[in-house]
Amino acid sequence: MTEIADLFSLKGKTAVITGTSAGIGARLARTLVLAGARVVAMARRTTQIDLPSTSSGELISMNVDLEQPDQVADAARASLEALGGRVDILVNNAAFVAGGVKAEEESYEIIRHTLAVNLEAPIFLAQTFYPGMRAAGSGSIINIGSIVATAGIGRLPQAVYAASKGGLEAITREWAAQWSRYGIRVNSLVPGFIETETTEAVIHIDKIQEWILRNTLLPRHGQPADFDGALLLLASDAGRYITGQRLVVDGGWTAH
């Protein structure tokens, strides 16, 4: 059993994760730390996560606005310094969605902000940490995708968000194809309807909730904790032969 547990351990590993002030990102950061990693948590607001005193990992909170290229570049350099010059795991989690805006009404400001946070920043961070991963002959990049990248959900308008997530999932496959020869694995972790501080006001509207549950094979909303196992699989040696894949955690929403 010890050998199996060691497969999922991140002791001695370093990680950067974005969008960690709340919701899925906060949970993912906590999971990385509890698995033993030294983690830089990037967010616009300070990341505050309750950790047991027995945790073997470390959390370093870093404030950054991912829409600002200069801030992203500074944060990337600071992360490398804080983590000893190399990042083993990158989790591109931060996302912006202008929910409820019809496709024909999405402004240029919404388009630019969405693409900057959801696509441009992940690309820049991956490019920045790639040399260290290549030199080490290993690394794991995990992009947090969305079911809207492959399934149209017109009932909850979010066209540009869907486009940004579609782009992120496409570049996931391309990075995997280009960088696998250097031992770098790149995968997409895809949530369905997850109950967080951001989404609860929408998904608990009676008609929306009934619609979601009717179309989810496991008839409940997802919780941030439902990602613990999937994240560790992709981040650790347990997933050492997995790359270029799309791991969906949606309770079966996209299965039919």
Kinemage of the C-alpha trace (Angstrom):
@kinemage 1
@onewidth
@group {chain A} dominant
@subgroup {mainchain}
@vectorlist {calphas} color= white
{ca met a 1} P 0.000 0.000 0.000
{ca thr a 2} L 2.886 2.359 0.722
{ca glu a 3} L 4.146 2.032 -2.849
{ca ile a 4} L 0.701 2.883 -4.221
{ca ala a 5} L 0.434 5.945 -1.967
{ca asp a 6} L 3.898 7.066 -3.080
{ca leu a 7} L 2.709 7.122 -6.693
{ca phe a 8} L 0.370 10.006 -5.858
{ca ser a 9} L 2.829 11.856 -3.602
{ca leu a 10} L 4.158 15.264 -4.636
{ca lys a 11} L 6.862 15.461 -1.976
{ca gly a 12} L 9.864 17.333 -3.300
{ca lys a 13} L 7.860 18.763 -6.204
{ca thr a 14} L 7.188 22.428 -6.938
{ca ala a 15} L 3.971 23.798 -8.424
{ca val a 16} L 2.339 26.993 -9.655
{ca ile a 17} L -1.434 27.309 -9.803
{ca thr a 18} L -3.505 30.314 -10.834
{ca gly a 19} L -6.913 31.534 -9.686
{ca thr a 20} L -6.692 30.291 -6.109
{ca ser a 21} L -8.609 32.868 -4.083
{ca ala a 22} L -11.756 30.680 -3.914
{ca gly a 23} L -13.690 27.792 -5.430
{ca ile a 24} L -12.009 25.076 -7.461
{ca gly a 25} L -8.655 26.865 -7.504
{ca ala a 26} L -8.453 27.124 -3.716
{ca arg a 27} L -9.275 23.426 -3.406
{ca leu a 28} L -6.714 22.415 -6.028
{ca ala a 29} L -4.004 24.475 -4.320
{ca arg a 30} L -4.833 22.852 -0.994
{ca thr a 31} L -4.660 19.397 -2.555
{ca leu a 32} L -1.228 20.078 -4.050
{ca val a 33} L 0.100 21.272 -0.693
{ca leu a 34} L -1.367 18.311 1.204
{ca ala a 35} L 0.279 15.975 -1.302
{ca gly a 36} L 3.623 17.499 -0.295
{ca ala a 37} L 4.365 20.101 -2.971
{ca arg a 38} L 5.768 23.590 -2.518
{ca val a 39} L 3.092 25.681 -4.192
{ca val a 40} L 2.946 29.234 -5.514
{ca ala a 41} L -0.725 30.223 -5.553
{ca met a 42} L -1.425 33.145 -7.905
{ca ala a 43} L -4.641 35.145 -7.550
{ca arg a 44} L -5.952 38.705 -7.678
{ca arg a 45} L -6.910 38.311 -4.029
{ca thr a 46} L -4.759 36.792 -1.297
{ca thr a 47} L -5.040 33.025 -1.149
{ca gln a 48} L -6.129 31.842 2.286
{ca ile a 49} L -6.416 28.089 2.703
{ca asp a 50} L -6.876 26.135 5.915
{ca leu a 51} L -4.103 23.576 6.146
{ca pro a 52} L -3.459 21.024 8.898
{ca ser a 53} L -0.300 21.547 10.902
{ca thr a 54} L 0.885 18.131 9.711
{ca ser a 55} L 0.989 19.228 6.067
{ca ser a 56} L 4.339 18.449 4.467
{ca gly a 57} L 3.914 20.976 1.667
{ca glu a 58} L 4.166 24.751 1.582
{ca leu a 59} L 1.897 27.496 0.257
{ca ile a 60} L 3.288 30.767 -1.112
{ca ser a 61} L 0.585 33.301 -1.944
{ca met a 62} L 1.241 35.733 -4.785
{ca asn a 63} L -1.084 38.554 -5.885
{ca val a 64} L -1.263 39.025 -9.654
{ca asp a 65} L -3.742 40.287 -12.222
{ca leu a 66} L -3.451 37.832 -15.112
{ca glu a 67} L -4.929 40.364 -17.529
{ca gln a 68} L -1.772 42.468 -17.168
{ca pro a 69} L 1.167 40.984 -19.132
{ca asp a 70} L 3.770 42.798 -17.025
{ca gln a 71} L 2.298 41.393 -13.818
{ca val a 72} L 2.210 37.887 -15.286
{ca ala a 73} L 5.864 38.134 -16.316
{ca asp a 74} L 6.899 39.467 -12.898
{ca ala a 75} L 4.930 36.751 -11.102
{ca ala a 76} L 6.461 34.041 -13.270
{ca arg a 77} L 9.978 35.248 -12.478
{ca ala a 78} L 9.154 35.556 -8.787
{ca ser a 79} L 7.736 32.018 -8.793
{ca leu a 80} L 10.934 30.602 -10.243
{ca glu a 81} L 12.965 32.399 -7.587
{ca ala a 82} L 10.687 31.230 -4.774
{ca leu a 83} L 10.728 27.624 -5.982
{ca gly a 84} L 14.456 27.262 -6.536
{ca gly a 85} L 14.586 27.864 -10.266
{ca arg a 86} L 12.198 25.229 -11.584
{ca val a 87} L 8.489 24.494 -11.655
{ca asp a 88} L 7.526 20.816 -11.872
{ca ile a 89} L 3.755 21.314 -12.094
{ca leu a 90} L 1.753 24.137 -13.663
{ca val a 91} L -2.011 24.283 -13.173
{ca asn a 92} L -3.677 26.921 -15.343
{ca asn a 93} L -6.925 27.310 -13.425
{ca ala a 94} L -7.798 31.022 -13.434
{ca ala a 95} L -10.699 31.963 -15.673
{ca phe a 96} L -13.023 34.829 -16.420
{ca val a 97} L -16.582 34.360 -17.650
{ca ala a 98} L -19.057 37.122 -18.400
{ca gly a 99} L -22.031 34.916 -17.634
{ca gly a 100} L -25.478 35.770 -18.951
{ca val a 101} L -24.319 38.003 -21.814
{ca lys a 102} L -25.709 36.983 -25.199
{ca ala a 103} L -23.161 36.230 -27.923
{ca glu a 104} L -24.204 39.215 -30.030
{ca glu a 105} L -23.816 41.543 -27.048
{ca glu a 106} L -20.364 40.568 -25.782
{ca ser a 107} L -18.293 43.733 -25.906
{ca tyr a 108} L -14.710 44.094 -27.061
{ca glu a 109} L -13.754 44.634 -23.409
{ca ile a 110} L -15.301 41.275 -22.463
{ca ile a 111} L -13.573 39.573 -25.396
{ca arg a 112} L -10.131 40.989 -24.534
{ca his a 113} L -10.439 40.317 -20.814
{ca thr a 114} L -11.643 36.746 -21.360
{ca leu a 115} L -8.904 35.845 -23.816
{ca ala a 116} L -6.183 37.526 -21.745
{ca val a 117} L -7.004 35.607 -18.574
{ca asn a 118} L -8.212 32.304 -20.022
{ca leu a 119} L -5.773 31.805 -22.895
{ca glu a 120} L -2.938 34.323 -23.120
{ca ala a 121} L -1.745 34.049 -19.512
{ca pro a 122} L -1.689 30.206 -19.562
{ca ile a 123} L 0.357 30.275 -22.774
{ca phe a 124} L 2.877 32.724 -21.336
{ca leu a 125} L 3.252 30.776 -18.077
{ca ala a 126} L 3.752 27.480 -19.905
{ca gln a 127} L 6.383 29.054 -22.148
{ca thr a 128} L 8.171 30.528 -19.123
{ca phe a 129} L 8.334 27.262 -17.164
{ca tyr a 130} L 8.982 25.032 -20.175
{ca pro a 131} L 12.816 25.450 -20.227
{ca gly a 132} L 13.156 24.213 -16.645
{ca met a 133} L 10.886 21.252 -17.311
{ca arg a 134} L 12.799 20.391 -20.463
{ca ala a 135} L 16.147 20.579 -18.679
{ca ala a 136} L 14.807 18.288 -15.935
{ca gly a 137} L 13.330 15.852 -18.437
{ca ser a 138} L 9.961 15.946 -16.696
{ca gly a 139} L 6.996 18.158 -15.908
{ca ser a 140} L 3.225 18.244 -15.811
{ca ile a 141} L 1.051 21.022 -17.201
{ca ile a 142} L -2.638 20.799 -16.316
{ca asn a 143} L -5.054 23.156 -18.026
{ca ile a 144} L -8.488 23.526 -16.458
{ca gly a 145} L -10.898 23.298 -19.371
{ca ser a 146} L -14.685 23.348 -19.558
{ca ile a 147} L -17.496 21.243 -20.947
{ca val a 148} L -18.511 24.262 -23.041
{ca ala a 149} L -15.383 23.709 -25.142
{ca thr a 150} L -17.083 20.720 -26.792
{ca ala a 151} L -20.793 21.110 -25.984
{ca gly a 152} L -22.936 24.116 -26.761
{ca ile a 153} L -24.907 25.250 -23.698
{ca gly a 154} L -27.059 28.085 -24.982
{ca arg a 155} L -29.167 28.201 -21.855
{ca leu a 156} L -26.238 29.802 -20.017
{ca pro a 157} L -24.768 32.236 -22.589
{ca gln a 158} L -20.964 32.347 -22.558
{ca ala a 159} L -19.734 32.297 -26.166
{ca val a 160} L -16.310 33.931 -25.794
{ca tyr a 161} L -15.619 31.899 -22.658
{ca ala a 162} L -16.367 28.762 -24.697
{ca ala a 163} L -13.993 29.948 -27.412
{ca ser a 164} L -11.217 30.598 -24.901
{ca lys a 165} L -11.612 27.169 -23.321
{ca gly a 166} L -11.740 25.542 -26.745
{ca gly a 167} L -8.446 27.236 -27.559
{ca leu a 168} L -6.918 26.111 -24.277
{ca glu a 169} L -7.899 22.514 -24.878
{ca ala a 170} L -6.544 22.662 -28.449
{ca ile a 171} L -3.185 23.977 -27.278
{ca thr a 172} L -3.142 21.285 -24.593
{ca arg a 173} L -2.984 18.665 -27.333
{ca glu a 174} L -0.421 20.608 -29.354
{ca trp a 175} L 1.894 21.167 -26.371
{ca ala a 176} L 1.648 17.468 -25.581
{ca ala a 177} L 2.583 16.603 -29.158
{ca gln a 178} L 5.564 18.974 -29.218
{ca trp a 179} L 6.905 18.561 -25.685
{ca ser a 180} L 6.384 14.862 -24.900
{ca arg a 181} L 9.857 14.070 -26.266
{ca tyr a 182} L 11.248 16.094 -23.341
{ca gly a 183} L 9.255 14.229 -20.703
{ca ile a 184} L 6.676 17.010 -20.309
{ca arg a 185} L 3.091 15.812 -19.961
{ca val a 186} L 0.220 18.157 -20.811
{ca asn a 187} L -3.412 17.376 -20.039
{ca ser a 188} L -6.754 19.090 -19.614
{ca leu a 189} L -8.891 18.647 -16.492
{ca val a 190} L -12.479 19.513 -17.329
{ca pro a 191} L -15.138 20.429 -14.741
{ca gly a 192} L -18.862 20.313 -15.276
{ca phe a 193} L -21.325 22.245 -13.132
{ca ile a 194} L -19.486 22.769 -9.860
{ca glu a 195} L -20.982 24.374 -6.790
{ca thr a 196} L -18.734 27.265 -5.730
{ca glu a 197} L -19.128 30.772 -4.369
{ca thr a 198} L -19.188 32.038 -7.958
{ca thr a 199} L -21.727 29.620 -9.431
{ca glu a 200} L -24.146 28.892 -6.594
{ca ala a 201} L -26.354 31.917 -7.297
{ca val a 202} L -27.023 30.604 -10.808
{ca ile a 203} L -27.115 26.841 -10.469
{ca his a 204} L -29.583 27.006 -7.563
{ca ile a 205} L -32.217 28.876 -9.574
{ca asp a 206} L -35.027 26.324 -9.610
{ca lys a 207} L -35.329 25.923 -13.392
{ca ile a 208} L -31.555 25.869 -13.917
{ca gln a 209} L -31.015 23.390 -11.108
{ca glu a 210} L -33.706 21.044 -12.443
{ca trp a 211} L -32.193 21.255 -15.929
{ca ile a 212} L -28.660 20.525 -14.688
{ca leu a 213} L -29.670 17.577 -12.526
{ca arg a 214} L -31.920 16.113 -15.221
{ca asn a 215} L -28.954 16.013 -17.608
{ca thr a 216} L -26.319 14.779 -15.138
{ca leu a 217} L -25.969 11.000 -14.827
{ca leu a 218} L -24.858 11.329 -11.210
{ca pro a 219} L -27.772 13.547 -10.080
{ca arg a 220} L -26.018 16.169 -7.966
{ca his a 221} L -23.906 19.255 -8.405
{ca gly a 222} L -20.169 18.726 -8.419
{ca gln a 223} L -18.055 19.908 -5.494
{ca pro a 224} L -14.473 21.248 -5.619
{ca ala a 225} L -13.379 18.189 -3.614
{ca asp a 226} L -14.433 15.977 -6.542
{ca phe a 227} L -11.251 17.096 -8.317
{ca asp a 228} L -8.753 15.890 -5.719
{ca gly a 229} L -8.129 12.475 -7.237
{ca ala a 230} L -8.118 13.629 -10.850
{ca leu a 231} L -5.639 16.418 -10.094
{ca leu a 232} L -3.245 14.114 -8.276
{ca leu a 233} L -3.451 11.544 -11.059
{ca leu a 234} L -2.350 14.098 -13.652
{ca ala a 235} L 0.188 15.876 -11.444
{ca ser a 236} L 1.969 12.848 -9.967
{ca asp a 237} L 3.862 9.782 -11.145
{ca ala a 238} L 0.583 7.887 -11.032
{ca gly a 239} L -0.196 9.529 -14.382
{ca arg a 240} L 3.281 9.285 -15.864
{ca tyr a 241} L 1.990 7.658 -19.083
{ca ile a 242} L -0.907 10.080 -19.603
{ca thr a 243} L -0.510 13.050 -21.913
{ca gly a 244} L -2.585 14.945 -24.459
{ca gln a 245} L -5.776 13.840 -22.745
{ca arg a 246} L -9.007 15.461 -21.613
{ca leu a 247} L -10.115 14.168 -18.191
{ca val a 248} L -13.725 15.199 -17.599
{ca val a 249} L -15.167 15.477 -14.084
{ca asp a 250} L -18.785 16.351 -14.784
{ca gly a 251} L -20.903 13.604 -13.236
{ca gly a 252} L -21.664 12.286 -16.702
{ca trp a 253} L -23.080 15.481 -18.234
{ca thr a 254} L -21.202 14.961 -21.515
{ca ala a 255} L -21.701 11.176 -21.606
{ca his a 256} L -25.001 11.389 -23.507
